[in-house]
Amino acid sequence: MAKPKEDQRGPKKDEAQKQKLTPWLAQLEESQQAKMPQWPSLQLPAAAAAARRATPFALCRSSSSSVSASPSNQDLVACSWQKEDEAEAQSLVVVGGGAAGVYASIRAKSLAPHLNVLVFDKGRFLSKVKISGGGRCNVTNGHHLEPLGMARNYPRGHKELRGSFFKNHGPQDTMRWFSDHGVELKTEDDGRVFPVTDNSASIVDCLLNEARRLGVSLQAGKAVTGASVTENGKFVVKVEKRTVDFVDHVNAKYVLVATGSSQQGYSIAAQFGHSIIAPVPSLFTFKITDKRLADLSGVTFPIVKAKLKLDGIKRSAPELTQIGPMLVTHWGLSGPVVLRLSAWGARELHQYNYQAKLTVDFIPDIHIEDVKRILFLHKDHHASLDGDMHWASIPNNNLNTVALRLKQWMFEVVAKGQFKDEFVTAGGVPLSEERYTFVPELATLWISKRTIDLSMTVVQVLNVDGVTGGFNFQNAWTGGYIAGTSIGTLASSNMRQQQPYLQLDGS
Ligand SMILES: Cc1cc2nc3c(=O)[nH]c(=O)nc-3n(C[C@H](O)[C@H](O)[C@H](O)COP(=O)(O)OP(=O)(O)OC[C@H]3O[C@@H](n4cnc5c(N)ncnc54)[C@H](O)[C@@H]3O)c2cc1C
């Protein structure tokens, strides 16, 4: 009989862990428990052999989801573990076929060609890559090639990613990888890197072709709805097809959770004992109901300096002041400056119900005293204003007001942009978790300390998110590369790694 292995962290640690879990996660766990039945006890009926698939991943299969809903169900089809042991001993299940999952699967399979790699995606593979960058896919950023400079673009992760993370696989490595695989890239003036075709299909096709060429099995339309570890240290992954009544139990030695911001992914990570920082939206526009903006709708300011001030927070972090282009929309403000502010202020803005003050300096390169001087000078030259009023007759006080308006225009942010325009989510498994470790001998290993026997779970649903400009994909490529390297290296060495663990930090 196979049943989930008991948690070995002890009651005290568990309690502390539970306290860390937010009410959000508690709710999530409840709903998942309602949806996800306990694992069925595995029996060994004669029918098992017939039910076994050719693929080494299949443990049990049933055409009825109710089969696995009840351990006592007579229809349960269970299979023998033994005959598949050899194949299972070298199998990896990747949950999620986004940028991180597919890149990781390619990396793992290239390092360990004998490894059976299976990627499940509940929808279509690389669907976000397809729609990203307005259909062009901003692959990475070419202006921040140093790890330190790179890390500064991650509101969540900037401290932890300062060290080894981008050294393992930074933007240059990403660009080299794509050009080595036939995708020509270009770097635009602002640092954003795109395929020269200006078509995200170049990236999608390249990744999927490479995965297939290596023999990675890509299974679309299948959701992983649970995962567990058996007494003999194997992972059992529950796969469901939503469109038809289909449940599959797949076992593997390595599991990589690369589900992006999906709640199911967080839930699986939580099942393996990880805590989750509650997700909140990042990268959104600001809703501002200010009549003065109405006439400016559609106007782009190439360079403004904008400062976000939250009522409940006295001291403003330096990152809450940003310089760059800003766009006036019919519902408020958008553009890179606003998106960056939304990312750095994501948690606080969520906490304060998206109520904040935004001060915009429309001419950041000119000091306010110079602005006044220029205005006064022009007044002296009798410029006319509006047709009705003569510039020369404007009182100096009014000119001061104009100067202030140009330099410190204050807007009230009343809400997050109403449309579903958030691009990323802040939240996930904290990078600081002691379970995340870096094994120096293998240079790129991030593994869970909860590694059981020779099995390993790696989670790429970390609390990391970047600003716009290709940084979010770079995080996915780097994380996927590290995860794939970890698993591929272990699989190819086929030995238990017992290196001393070092805490991953920003050093
Ligand atoms: C409209 C839009 C445009 C963007 N443009 C850019 C850009 O130009 N540049 C940039 O750097 N970033 C961009 N981003 C952000 C970028 O898309 C993400 O940071 C990136 O996709 C994260 O990759 P990922 O592999 O971690 O997650 P995802 O891309 O979200 O992939 C996760 C995958 O897991 C699957 N999945 C989830 N749960 C399960 C489950 N239980 N079982 C099986 N499969 C599951 C999902 O279907 C999904 O395919 C954009 C985002 C959006 C929404």
The ligand as an SDF file (V2000), in Angstrom:
LIG
                    3D

 53 58  0  0  0  0  0  0  0  0999 V2000
   -0.3890   39.7380  -21.5920 C   0  0  0  0  0  0  0  0  0  0  0  0
    0.9730   39.4600  -21.0100 C   0  0  0  0  0  0  0  0  0  0  0  0
    2.1020   39.9180  -21.6530 C   0  0  0  0  0  0  0  0  0  0  0  0
    3.3650   39.7010  -21.1100 C   0  0  0  0  0  0  0  0  0  0  0  0
    4.4610   40.1570  -21.7750 N   0  0  0  0  0  0  0  0  0  0  0  0
    5.7000   39.9210  -21.2550 C   0  0  0  0  0  0  0  0  0  0  0  0
    6.8670   40.3090  -21.9740 C   0  0  0  0  0  0  0  0  0  0  0  0
    6.8110   40.7860  -23.1300 O   0  0  0  0  0  0  0  0  0  0  0  0
    8.0750   40.1030  -21.3880 N   0  0  0  0  0  0  0  0  0  0  0  0
    8.2070   39.5310  -20.1460 C   0  0  0  0  0  0  0  0  0  0  0  0
    9.3300   39.3940  -19.6550 O   0  0  0  0  0  0  0  0  0  0  0  0
    7.1100   39.1170  -19.4720 N   0  0  0  0  0  0  0  0  0  0  0  0
    5.8750   39.2790  -20.0020 C   0  0  0  0  0  0  0  0  0  0  0  0
    4.7760   38.8390  -19.3230 N   0  0  0  0  0  0  0  0  0  0  0  0
    4.9830   38.0820  -18.0740 C   0  0  0  0  0  0  0  0  0  0  0  0
    5.3520   36.6320  -18.4490 C   0  0  0  0  0  0  0  0  0  0  0  0
    4.3900   36.1450  -19.3490 O   0  0  0  0  0  0  0  0  0  0  0  0
    5.4150   35.7330  -17.2120 C   0  0  0  0  0  0  0  0  0  0  0  0
    6.3060   36.2830  -16.2860 O   0  0  0  0  0  0  0  0  0  0  0  0
    5.8960   34.3590  -17.6260 C   0  0  0  0  0  0  0  0  0  0  0  0
    4.9750   33.8060  -18.5380 O   0  0  0  0  0  0  0  0  0  0  0  0
    6.0620   33.4350  -16.4370 C   0  0  0  0  0  0  0  0  0  0  0  0
    6.4270   32.1740  -16.9470 O   0  0  0  0  0  0  0  0  0  0  0  0
    6.0770   30.8430  -16.1400 P   0  0  0  0  0  0  0  0  0  0  0  0
    6.5020   29.7070  -16.9980 O   0  0  0  0  0  0  0  0  0  0  0  0
    6.6460   30.9290  -14.7720 O   0  0  0  0  0  0  0  0  0  0  0  0
    4.4940   30.8590  -15.9530 O   0  0  0  0  0  0  0  0  0  0  0  0
    3.3470   30.8050  -17.0390 P   0  0  0  0  0  0  0  0  0  0  0  0
    3.7630   31.3980  -18.3180 O   0  0  0  0  0  0  0  0  0  0  0  0
    2.1510   31.3680  -16.3710 O   0  0  0  0  0  0  0  0  0  0  0  0
    3.1480   29.2440  -17.2940 O   0  0  0  0  0  0  0  0  0  0  0  0
    2.5600   28.4000  -16.3520 C   0  0  0  0  0  0  0  0  0  0  0  0
    1.8530   27.3150  -17.1050 C   0  0  0  0  0  0  0  0  0  0  0  0
    1.3910   26.3480  -16.1630 O   0  0  0  0  0  0  0  0  0  0  0  0
    0.1170   25.8920  -16.5710 C   0  0  0  0  0  0  0  0  0  0  0  0
   -0.5390   25.3780  -15.3760 N   0  0  0  0  0  0  0  0  0  0  0  0
   -0.9610   26.0800  -14.3000 C   0  0  0  0  0  0  0  0  0  0  0  0
   -1.4850   25.2430  -13.3860 N   0  0  0  0  0  0  0  0  0  0  0  0
   -1.3820   24.0040  -13.9000 C   0  0  0  0  0  0  0  0  0  0  0  0
   -1.7490   22.7240  -13.4260 C   0  0  0  0  0  0  0  0  0  0  0  0
   -2.3190   22.5550  -12.2410 N   0  0  0  0  0  0  0  0  0  0  0  0
   -1.5070   21.6570  -14.2000 N   0  0  0  0  0  0  0  0  0  0  0  0
   -0.9280   21.8010  -15.4300 C   0  0  0  0  0  0  0  0  0  0  0  0
   -0.5670   23.0030  -15.9180 N   0  0  0  0  0  0  0  0  0  0  0  0
   -0.7840   24.0740  -15.1670 C   0  0  0  0  0  0  0  0  0  0  0  0
   -0.5520   27.1190  -17.1880 C   0  0  0  0  0  0  0  0  0  0  0  0
   -1.5570   26.7130  -18.1050 O   0  0  0  0  0  0  0  0  0  0  0  0
    0.6270   27.8080  -17.8660 C   0  0  0  0  0  0  0  0  0  0  0  0
    0.7480   27.4280  -19.2260 O   0  0  0  0  0  0  0  0  0  0  0  0
    3.5000   39.0230  -19.8770 C   0  0  0  0  0  0  0  0  0  0  0  0
    2.3580   38.5370  -19.2400 C   0  0  0  0  0  0  0  0  0  0  0  0
    1.1120   38.7390  -19.7910 C   0  0  0  0  0  0  0  0  0  0  0  0
   -0.1030   38.1940  -19.0850 C   0  0  0  0  0  0  0  0  0  0  0  0
  1  2  1  0
  2  3  1  0
  2 52  2  0
  3  4  2  0
  4  5  1  0
  4 50  1  0
  5  6  2  0
  6  7  1  0
  6 13  1  0
  7  8  2  0
  7  9  1  0
  9 10  1  0
 10 11  2  0
 10 12  1  0
 12 13  2  0
 13 14  1  0
 14 15  1  0
 14 50  1  0
 15 16  1  0
 16 17  1  0
 16 18  1  0
 18 19  1  0
 18 20  1  0
 20 21  1  0
 20 22  1  0
 22 23  1  0
 23 24  1  0
 24 25  2  0
 24 26  1  0
 24 27  1  0
 27 28  1  0
 28 29  2  0
 28 30  1  0
 28 31  1  0
 31 32  1  0
 32 33  1  0
 33 34  1  0
 33 48  1  0
 34 35  1  0
 35 36  1  0
 35 46  1  0
 36 37  1  0
 36 45  1  0
 37 38  2  0
 38 39  1  0
 39 40  1  0
 39 45  2  0
 40 41  1  0
 40 42  2  0
 42 43  1  0
 43 44  2  0
 44 45  1  0
 46 47  1  0
 46 48  1  0
 48 49  1  0
 50 51  2  0
 51 52  1  0
 52 53  1  0
M  END
$$$$
